[in-house]
């Protein structure tokens, strides 16, 4: 077979290119993320959803691929565009022009960089493959959606690039324009919907191509790998599962070889490569059944015998259908086997997981804390280790005598079963203690605790419902408010079987009343309800939209009005003022240490810088200077630096107390922690009957010496989150901080009101666990980048600041 080594191929990747009238449409296999699609386009393999986790941490591809095949044959490759390629194929390109790809707000930097180098590289003759990966269309989809005017602009630019390339290439160059994935109506991708897996494919050559043997509207993206390999005259990558696209091959210029013979030889090489891969793969795993492999080996033998009888183009057309059908059936077999799930093993694992959690809960909740060290210091652990060793040895013997096929799976099963048995034995041995402990707790527990347990169960069961997932924000909001109110009502309506005088003393020390708790709970409910303003409708919530245009633009950047900007700045300023007033009233801002001085002035300075940053961002481009980003980015970096400095200062010097200089017995300048010493001295002054010989120290901020540290760090982090979220959503960070603070206060009062001894202060109530579980889920929905994110597109502002500054 004569290879077409004189042919040079230009392969140009464009993320979304459905504006052209293509000969074909390429179909991608899920997951439709960039890294996985590039892997399929260069290796011909089928990435899985597990590979999706590598999309943001690209690792080098060590599998056989077309890039390495070209290098082995002394061909050169040039790349420009998305820097994901540099992570996949480091040190592979003779010239490499990568550009950062994670700034979805930037629509033009990567594309302009590719265009600056593309036309120059077309004049060079030292490369065999040129790859240009444009990103503007993909970023435009993420930022605005597919129906925005910016998308029309980006698609027009790509059209112009394609026209210019077609005019500049010669007869020995082919142009491949292919999209690595599609996008949904909201501009997203990564799943397996029709819009996500379908992308455009356009191929242009000034040389005539082989006539199409069979009309196809869609081809697999992996089919590009054997096609390019054949055109360039290199071996098809080892693990390729693509089918050669004959209508993309240039007609042969060798008079001794007819076009159908070239197609026959190329197609047969494709069949041999795929079958050889399946043979080698089946040697190392039992994934494929013997009957299936035997069937394909028989078909291959029949095709091998029939190839000798192909004498003309008509017989080749019939034979070609058999060849493509053979590869298609092999690929279908791989797809079916590789996406199968072992339901028995999954059920077994879930059962062991549930039993482990259930038994551990019984042990930790039923056995008193002072009893647990005694249990684990006994011979229980030694017996457990011995039983696990015997279980593993028993599995090895069964595997040796071929009673089991999979040693690893059986070892996991046997050791898991033994673990459940040992936990059961531990519970049986201590059942009397567990029941007595539960009985004593049941006398103190009331209906709110039962309600909390039911809510936890219902919350977990709801995850199996699609409607629950779609309306998860509303459900979590209802559960959160309900649990807070139920817990508060439980405190108010509870009766205590303790000394009334002692309980009154504790309550009076904290100065809480039932009416105050109700007001506090109502404030939490109101604040959480206020967060609904920042909700954003999901694509599945059709009732939330008034027109289809709104659905396609739900990912568009939210532009705030001047009034919203003013309200946001006032919200941050009031937040800083309120927290500083609380710290001042608690006595934590009365000193003159470096940490206290920073807390007095730094948060206010950060708010001013944030407001200035947002003002500069709102300035129209026509009114900006020649280099508008420089001052904006310096201001952003100033905010990062001030926030980091404040946090580090609190971590290194966390004590925010001040000792009035009336006593020389205790010095605040020592490096040791003086708080326990001060506390013991104050306690002794109240408990000792005789008059103290030393002066009683006057200490400001002692009561909140530990909690003030977390409050200060929380203020710095809230301001940082406000900057990252933007002026449209910054108040949501304040709402999150205030909600967490109020919940902590309510939970503290709950624990104080419920305990009868100091030891019980270390018992965490069920309602505390439930509230923080729901609170974390709820705030994740509209502070994170999930589908139900609040009315903002957080994107990668931080990465944009870093990259722009480094430039």
C-alpha angles and dihedrals in degrees: 000000000000113000122218095236092148091063117096121203128208110201115190119187118206117179097219119016108153093129093086129078099247129195090225143006119233120221120212125208116234136288090066096198121130100247094049093047093050089050091053092046093055104033103030091227130128113250118208134221089260087067089060089082088066093060091094096036104044115198128195117274109234096173120104109279141165093257092059091042089058092049092050088056093049094254120143128227128202123198136190132170135031110045090219086089091059090057093046096045111022118183092005101110127079087213123016127190107177125177128194112265108192100079099094091177091065110081101169114034097081095039093049090049092052092049092049091058101029099072092044092051092052088068092056121089101194097089133075099189127033120188122194115181113194119197106179096093092048093049091046089055092051093047105037109006128242097290100057123113089241089063090056089053094050093047090051090053091051090050089054092049092052092049092050093048092050090053093049104045121091132222093275094058129081127198121218116187112185137161115225091210143347131236140235126242087273095051096253130129139177101096135082105258119131093253091052100047096043119083136161126267124195125173125186131184133164088213118077114261130217115280115260111259093192130018112239129181095189135032131182117257090232088063087075092069099064089039095056092041091054094047092049093044098239132125118276111251112268100244096040117139097178126118119233113253102221095187088065095059119100116239114262120259093200110103094205092061124061121214094248090053091053089050091048095051092046094048093047090051088053091052093049092049094052094045092048089053092051091049094052092043093051091053092066100039141031093223094121121058120241092239093055093048092046090053093052093045089054092050090049092052090052092050091047091055094044095053090073090063097055104111107151143023096264093056089045092056091057092043092048090059089056092049095050090044090053093052091042092053091049091050091047089052090053092047093050094046097043094051095046118115125212098232093185094054091044092051091046092051093047090049092052090046092051093046092048092052091044095050093044090051091052091049097047096040099039104038114068116247094242089055098053098073090052091053096049093044090056127082092279095097093047092051090047092054091048092051092049091050091050091049091052091046091049090053091050091053092050090050091048092054090044096244090128128037102205116048096185094051094047092047091054090048096048096045091045091052092048090050091055091048092051092049089049091051090051091052092048092050092052098034094116092054091046094051093047091050092048090049092054090048093048090060090060099037120089140188096288091065091051091049091051092053091050091050091053091052093047091047092054094044091050091065088075091062123085092206090054091053092049093049095033094124093057093045093049091047090054093046093046095051091042094051093047092050093044091051092048092049088049091057093048096046096041121113120208129216094208138101106296093212093054093046092048090052092052093047094047091050090060093037095220124149132185092253090052091053092050091051091048092050090048090052091052091049091049093049093049091047089051089062088072087083089071096051120117123205119249120234089247092056096086092166089065094065130071096199139015088247090067091054092054092049102047090110094052117120113264112238111205127216124234090256091054090049091051092048091050093051091047090049092054092045093050090047092054092044093050095049092046091050090051091050091047093051090049090053097246095121098050097092133080103226120132092253093052092047091053092049090052096055112010100074090051091050091049091053090052091050092048091051090049092049091053091048092054091047090054094054109111114249091240091062097046124101125249093274104031097158096061097070092039094052094044089054091050091049089049089058091049091050095048092047093048092047092051094050094046091049092053091047094050096041108020101161112105099180134119126207113208105233097241095107131050095192095091124036121205093203096074120108095229122092103267096181096089090046092051091047093052091049093050091046091050092052089059099040101042114087096206121077112266116249093213129061116264107247119239108222126183117210098011095130093056099030093123102032092050090065092059091044092053093047088047091055092052093047092047091054090048091051089048090057093048094046094050134228092295096061107018092108088064089069089053090049090052092051095046093046091052091048094050092046090052091053093049092047091049092053090046092055093045092049093048103045126094097183141021091255091061090061086075092057108097111217119232091238091060092054092046095048093052092046093053092039093054092047093048097049091044089063096061104022095049131061095259124134093265093050119151125263095298142073104228092186113161104312091149092054090048092054092049096047096044091049093051091052 
